[in-house]
Amino acid sequence: MENQKIYPLDRDGQWTGMEFGYFEGAINFLEDAKKLEKSILEKIEKIKEDSREYAEESQYSYIYPHTTEDRTQLAHLCIVSMLFSCMAVESFVNLYGVLRMGDEFYKRNIERSGINQKLEVIIAIGKQELLSKNEEIALVTRRMFDKRNQLVHPKTVEANSPDKISQLKPIQFINDAQSMVDDMKKFFENFLIIDPDSWMWIPGKKGFVTKDS
């Protein structure tokens, strides 16, 4: 029996993947979080202004319950944005692997590997290039999924003193989500450099990037 060859990316067939939906979703959830952040900060400033005659500890005690629901919603939006960023990357890696190697071979040998290992293997097979662990795309991918792992294995932080009032501000959630979305975009930009033929499968701001973009 003749061994299977590596497939071209433009081969005939039909495949289902969610990388485009995840990519757009990550961006949209981040934008929604930024709008909510603005509303929360305005609410905090109003509460502080209305209670300026009270000590900071009293302000903290008042702000906390009056912003809990909004801050929880903000956290949810940012977390979903970060998770969608990782899902966009992993969905694309799986799609590329199946396109290049076929569904049966990819699932049997590669699909259950870690994300960086999968990335190295699909590039080695698809482009005959050995990816250095210090390449930007490898560093970006590792950073993204390390953060993802922190999200799915959360730790509790005590915040019960007056000087913790700054922790009520949602800026850190936004910063983390923005960094993750930026890394997601860097991943696809770098992958396109490694394999220009992948342009038709790379998600962009409006769904697809063009070959000349």
PyMOL commands that set and color helices and strands:
alter all, ss='L'
color gray80, all
select helices_A, chain A and resi 19-50+56-101+103-109+115-127+136-152+162-168+171-194+196-201
alter helices_A, ss='H'
color red, helices_A
deselect
rebuild
show_as cartoon
